[in-house]
Amino acid sequence: MSEHRAIEAAEQAASVMSVAGMPRMPARVLMALLAAPAEGYTAADLRDRLGVSAAAVSGAVRYLETLHFIRRRSLPGHRRERYEMVSDSWFGVMTANAPVYLRLADLIDTIHAEQEDSDAAAHATEMSAFLRFMARRMPELVEEWEAERAALEG
C-alpha cells in the first residue's frame, strides 16, 4: 500500500461533517475514501489509515453502504474486497430528502396551528416555508449541477 494522502484535510473535513450531523466514524471513513488511491481501500487499509478497530470500520462502512455513499468491489487477483466512493451519490441523497422536508413542513404547520404565542408561530411559519422551499428547489439544483458538470466535462 502506498503512503496515505491528505490525512489532515480529510480529518478536518470529517470533523465538519460531524458537526453537520453525520456520525463521526462514517464521516472519517468517507473522507478517507475520498482521498484513497484509485483502487480504493480494504478494511485493513482503513484501519491503518484511521488508527481504529476493525469493528469501528465495519460499522462505518455498513452505515455508508446503506446511504449508498460507498460500495464494495473485488479486484481480479486480490483476495480482499475494497471500498470506494459512489461518484453520483451526493445529489441522489440530497433529492431523496424532499419528501422528508415536506412531511416535516406539514408537522410544523400543525404546530403553528396550535400556537397561541405569536413569536413561536412566526418561527414555525418561517421553518415550514424554508423546508417547502428546499423540497421544491433541490431537484432544480440537481438539474443545474448536472448541466454544469456536463459543461465542465465537455
N, C-alpha and C positions, 0 to 999 in steps of 0.2 A: 504494500500500500504506500502510495506517495504521501508526502507531507500534507497535513491538513492545511487548508487555506481559509482566510477570512474569519478566523476564530473569534476575534474580539468584536468585529462588526456583527457577526451572526449572533453572538451572545447579547449584544446591545439591542438588536432588532427583536430577539426573543423576549427581552425584558419589556420592550414597548408593547409587544403583542400581549404579554401577560397583563400589563396594566389595562389594556383594552378589553380584557376578559377571557382570553384563551388560557387554558391551564398551562402552567409553566413548562412541564416536561414536553408535552406535544409542541409547544412553541419552539423549544430548544431543538428538538428533532427536526422540525420543519425547516428551521433556518440552517441547520447543519446540512440538510439535504439540498437546500438552495445553493450552498457553497460546495457541494460534493463534486468529485470528478465525474466525467461523462458516464462512467459505468455505474454510478450511484454508490451506495454504501451497504455493506452487510450489517446485520445486527451487531456483530463483533466490532466492526468499524465505528458504528455509532457509540457503542460502549466506550471504546478507546478515545474517540474524539471528545465525548461529553464527560468522561470520568464518572459514569453512573453504572448501576447494576443492570443485569440482564432483564430483571423484572420491570425496571423503570422504562427501558427501551421497548419492551414488549407491550406494556400498557399504552405508551405514547404512540407507537405505530398502529396499534389496534384503533385507537381514537382517530388518528389521522386518516386511516383507511376508511373508516365509517363515514367521514366527511368527504371522502373522495379527493383529498389533497395529495395523497401519495398512493403508490401501488407497488406491489412486489413483482419482480421479474427474475427469470432464470437466464443465465448466460451460458451458451454452449461451452462445455469444458470446465465449468465451475460447479462445485457441489452446493454451495450456499446461495440462497436467494438474496437478491439485492433490492434495496428500496430506492425509488426515485420519485420526484415530484410529478404530478399530473399537470401538464402545462396550462390547460384551459380551465382548471378547477375553480379559480378565484371568482370569475364573474358568474359562473353557474351557481355557486353558493350564495352570492350576493342576490341574484334574482330569485332564487328559491325562497328567500325570506319575505317576499312581497305578501303572500297570504298571512304570514305571521304578523307583519306590520298592520294589515287590515283588521285582523282579529283583535289585536291589541288596541287599535283605534276604536273599534266598536265597544270594547270593555271600558275604555277610558270615557267614551261618550256616556255610558251608563253611570259611571262615577260622577261625571259632570251633571247629569240629570238629577242626581240625588244630593247635590251640593247646595248648601244654604249660604256658604261663605263665598263672596264674590271673587276674592283673590284665588281661592282654591279652584273655583270654576274657571277662571281665566287661565290658570296653569293647565288644567285638563283640556280646555279648548285648544290651546296652543300645541300641546303634546299630540293630541289627536290629529290636528291639521298637519303637523310635521310628519307623522307616520303615514298618513294618506299621501302626502307629497312624495315621500321616499318610495312607497309602493308604486306610485304612478311613474316616477322618474327613473327608477332603477333599470327597467327594460330598455328605456330610451338611451340611458347612459351606456349600457352594454352595446347597443347598436352603434352608437357613436364611437366607442372604443374599437369595435371590430372594423369599422371603416378606417379609423386612424391607423390601426395595426396593419391593415391591408396596404395602406398608402406607404407606410414605413418599409414594409417588406417588398413592395412593388417597384 
